[in-house]
Amino acid sequence: MAETLVLPAFNPVSAAPATTDFGIWNGHRIPDDRTAWHPLVRRFYEYWHNVAPPGRLPGREHIVPEEIVPLLSRLWILDVFRNPLRFRYRLVGTAITRSLRRELTGQWLDEAQPESVRNVDLRDRYRFILETGQATWRRGPTLRDRDPNHRLVENCLAPLATDGETVDKIIAHLRRQRPRALKFIAPGRRRV
């Protein structure tokens, strides 16, 4: 019989257990003020939070695609498998597929993107989500150089649990951004 990781009742503001080391994700909390977030990333997080039953994590059955149409092309879902811990892409939005220039739906994360599982910060992030039942948010450089026009990413990863407690999927929304070209004008010179 496979072991499952059972989480305490969902509490969106609880901190990670102090005895667990999640690397850079130790003590991570979603900020109360999300006005600096990309509007669609914020909408994704708020939707996930609002569909959760009281005191529980939402499950896939709570996500209604028709309610989040503007988010779908940049949404992905990973199925969580345990013993050994692995992730398989259940769904990958069309904008992500286009950026990657290949389809990931149905593929194992460690086979499709081995650099993702070798990255300790990303592994710690997945463990944080699985063990705490909390969403994570990040804005910063991409992990891969697949598209030279998109070097910055903003994303939110959130847990789903069919039973409301045991995380069995991770759902995410991401936005890739082109770095803004910095224009430097030497002192005393005019832009031509």
N, C-alpha and C positions, 0 to 999 in steps of 0.2 A: 504494500500500500504506500503510495507516494505521500510524503509529508507536504503540508501546505503551511504557508505563513499566515497566521491569523492575527489581525490587527485589532486593537481596542476600538471601541465605538468611535466613529469619525468625529473629529473636532477640528474645524478648519483653522483655528487659531492656536492649536497646541504646538508646542515645540517638539523637536525630535528627542528621543530618550537620551539623557545625558551620558549613558554608558556606551552608546554606539558611535563609532567614528565614521562620519560621512565626508571626510576631507573638507574641501571648500564649501560643502553644503551643510556643515554643522551649524545648527541654529537658524537655518534659512527660514524666512517668513515672507509671504506675499505682502508687499506694503499696502497699508490702508489707502494711501494716496497713489492712485494708478494713472493720474492725468498725463504723465510723461510717456506712458505706454502708447504704442501704435493703437489706433482705435479698434482695429479688428482683433488684435491680440487681447486687448482689454475686453472686448465683447465676448470672445471665446471663454476667457476665465470667468466672467460674470455669468455666462450661460451655464457653464459646468457647475459653478457654485449654486446657482438658483435651481437647477433641476435635481439637486441632491435631496433625498428624503431627509426629514429632520433627524440629526444625530447619526447619519449614515453616509457612506459614499454613494454616488450615483453609479448605476450600472449602464452597460451599453443600451439596455432597453429604455433608459431615460433620455437618450440622445435622439432627437427627432430631426433628421436631416432637413426637412422642409422648413424648420425654424431657424436654420443657420446657413442658408444657401450661400450668402456672400463669403462664408468661411471655408466651404468644402474643398475648393481647389488647392488650399494650402494646409489641409488637415491630414494627419496620419494617425493610425491606430496600430499598436503592437499588442499581440497576444503574449501573455506571460506563461512560460512553462517552467516547472521546477524539477530539481533532481535529474539532471543538472539544470541550473538556471539558464534559460535561453529565451530569446524573444523572436517572434515571427511577425512580419508585416501582415496585418489583416487588411489594411486599406492604406492607399497612398494617393493623395489628391493629384489632379492632372497637372497643376502648375509645378509641383515637386517632381513628378515624372518627367515633365518637359525639361526642367532644369538639369536633372540627372542624366537625361537622354536614355533612360531605360526604366522599365517597370520593375518595382520592388514587391508589389502585392504578392503574398504567398511565399516570399523568400525569408530565410532565416537571417536575422541581422548580422550574426557573426560571419556568415558566408557572403552575404551581399555587400557588406560594408565592414570588413575586418578592422579597419582603422578605428571604427566607433567603439568596439569592445576593447581595443588596446588602450584607449584613452582613459586614464584613471579618473579624471574629473567626471566624465560621462558615466562610467560605471558607478561611481559614488552617487551621482545624481539619480540613476535608476534605482539603486538600493535605497536611497533616501525616500523616494516616492513609494516603493514597495513596502518599506518597513514603517513609515510614518503615516501613510495615507494622505500626504499633503502634496499640493501642486507646487511647481517650481517655475520661476521666470528668469530669463537671462537675455541680456543684450550685449553683443560683443563680436569678436572675430569668428568667422566660420571655422569649423574643424577641418574642412576639406577645401582644396583649391580647385574644385571642379568647374567653376564658372568665374572667370576673371572679372566679370562685371558685378558680381555680388560677393563682396568680402565681409560684409557685416550681416548679422542675423539677430532677430529678436524672436524669442519663442516662449511658449508656456506649455509645460508638460503637466498632465493631471492624471490621477489614478481613477480607474473604474473598477467596480467590484459587483459582480452579479448578486452576491449575498449581502452587499452593503458593508462588508468588513474586509474580506480577503481580496486584495488587489489581484485581478486576473487580466487586466488590460491597462495600457497607458495610451492616452489620447493626447494629441498635441496639435498646436497651430503654430505656424512659423511665417515670418516675413523676412525676406532677404532684401538687403538694401545696397545700393551702390554707394561707395564712399564718396562724399562730396569732394570735388576737386578744390584744393586750397589754392587760392590765388594770392600770390605775394607780389606786392608792388614795393620796390625799393623806395626809401624815404626820398622825397624831392622829385620823384618821377610821376608822370601821369599815365593813366591807363590809356592805351592807344586803340 
